[in-house]
């Protein structure tokens, strides 16, 4: 984890131990405890062939101190290990919304 070297040509994978993100639609499931950020995460269930291993890979939505609260475009964010990560401030807002509404679809795209 660290630099933003893959922001222009990100590696995408659905394979175990790839430490890469997977594209596609995800359903946001259970709230859990995270070792990152504000210590909250949400389990993600991949809904497509491109992300079908998300649960087995322990892919979760979480916050991380290294993700800034301000717009990151065009600079990108620090490299992670495949999980979508947001700023701590954003996760506080997201967490409040997801506590009351679990019918949320998240879509990870490559622009």
C-alpha positions as CSV (number, residue, x, y, z in Angstrom):
1,X,0.0,0.0,0.0
2,X,1.2,3.4,-0.7
3,X,1.7,5.3,-3.9
4,X,-0.8,6.0,-6.7
5,X,1.1,4.3,-9.5
6,X,-1.8,2.4,-10.9
7,X,-4.3,5.2,-11.2
8,X,-3.9,5.5,-15.0
9,X,-3.7,1.7,-15.6
10,X,-5.2,-0.1,-12.6
11,X,-4.8,-3.8,-12.3
12,X,-8.2,-5.5,-12.1
13,X,-8.6,-9.1,-10.8
14,X,-11.1,-11.4,-9.2
15,X,-8.4,-13.9,-8.2
16,X,-7.4,-14.8,-4.6
17,X,-4.3,-13.0,-3.3
18,X,-4.2,-10.6,-6.2
19,X,-4.8,-7.6,-3.9
20,X,-6.6,-6.0,-6.8
21,X,-10.1,-4.6,-7.1
22,X,-12.8,-6.2,-9.2
23,X,-15.2,-4.4,-11.4
24,X,-18.9,-4.8,-11.3
25,X,-22.0,-4.5,-9.2
26,X,-21.9,-5.4,-5.5
27,X,-24.7,-5.7,-2.9
28,X,-23.7,-4.2,0.5
29,X,-24.3,-6.7,3.2
30,X,-23.4,-7.0,6.9
31,X,-21.8,-4.3,9.0
32,X,-18.6,-5.5,10.7
33,X,-15.5,-4.4,12.6
34,X,-12.5,-3.1,10.5
35,X,-8.9,-2.8,11.4
36,X,-8.8,0.3,9.2
37,X,-10.2,3.8,9.5
38,X,-13.1,4.3,11.8
39,X,-13.1,0.6,12.5
40,X,-16.3,-0.1,10.6
41,X,-16.7,-2.1,7.4
42,X,-19.4,-3.5,5.2
43,X,-19.2,-7.0,3.5
44,X,-19.6,-6.9,-0.2
45,X,-21.2,-9.6,-2.3
46,X,-20.2,-9.6,-6.0
47,X,-23.1,-9.9,-8.4
48,X,-21.3,-10.6,-11.6
49,X,-18.7,-13.0,-13.0
50,X,-16.1,-10.2,-12.8
51,X,-16.5,-10.0,-8.9
52,X,-17.9,-13.4,-7.9
53,X,-15.1,-14.1,-5.4
54,X,-15.6,-10.9,-3.4
55,X,-16.9,-12.6,-0.3
56,X,-14.4,-15.4,-0.4
57,X,-11.7,-12.7,-0.9
58,X,-13.0,-10.8,2.1
59,X,-13.6,-7.6,0.0
60,X,-15.3,-5.0,2.2
61,X,-16.1,-1.3,2.0
62,X,-14.1,0.5,4.7
63,X,-12.5,3.8,5.5
64,X,-8.7,4.5,5.6
65,X,-6.7,7.4,7.0
66,X,-4.7,7.6,3.8
67,X,-7.7,8.4,1.7
68,X,-8.3,12.2,1.7
69,X,-11.7,13.8,2.4
70,X,-11.3,16.1,-0.6
71,X,-11.6,15.3,-4.3
72,X,-8.8,13.0,-5.4
73,X,-9.2,13.5,-9.2
74,X,-6.8,13.6,-11.1
75,X,-4.3,12.4,-8.5
76,X,-5.9,9.1,-7.4
77,X,-5.8,7.5,-4.0
78,X,-3.1,5.4,-2.3
79,X,-2.9,1.8,-3.4
80,X,-4.9,-0.7,-1.3
81,X,-5.4,-4.4,-1.4
82,X,-8.6,-4.6,-3.4
83,X,-11.1,-3.2,-1.1
84,X,-12.9,0.0,-1.9
85,X,-11.8,2.6,0.7
86,X,-13.2,6.0,1.5
87,X,-12.1,8.8,3.8
88,X,-13.0,8.5,7.5
89,X,-15.3,11.5,7.2
90,X,-17.1,9.9,4.3
91,X,-17.5,6.6,6.1
92,X,-19.1,8.2,9.0
93,X,-21.8,9.5,6.7
94,X,-22.1,6.3,4.7
95,X,-22.3,4.2,7.9
96,X,-25.2,6.3,9.2
97,X,-27.1,5.7,5.9
98,X,-26.3,2.0,5.7
99,X,-27.4,1.4,9.3
100,X,-30.9,2.2,8.3
101,X,-31.0,1.1,4.6
102,X,-29.3,-2.1,3.4
103,X,-30.9,-2.1,0.0
104,X,-27.8,-0.5,-1.7
105,X,-26.1,-1.5,-4.9
106,X,-22.5,-0.3,-5.3
107,X,-21.0,-0.3,-8.8
108,X,-17.2,-0.3,-9.3
109,X,-16.3,0.9,-12.8
110,X,-13.2,1.6,-14.7
111,X,-13.4,5.0,-16.4
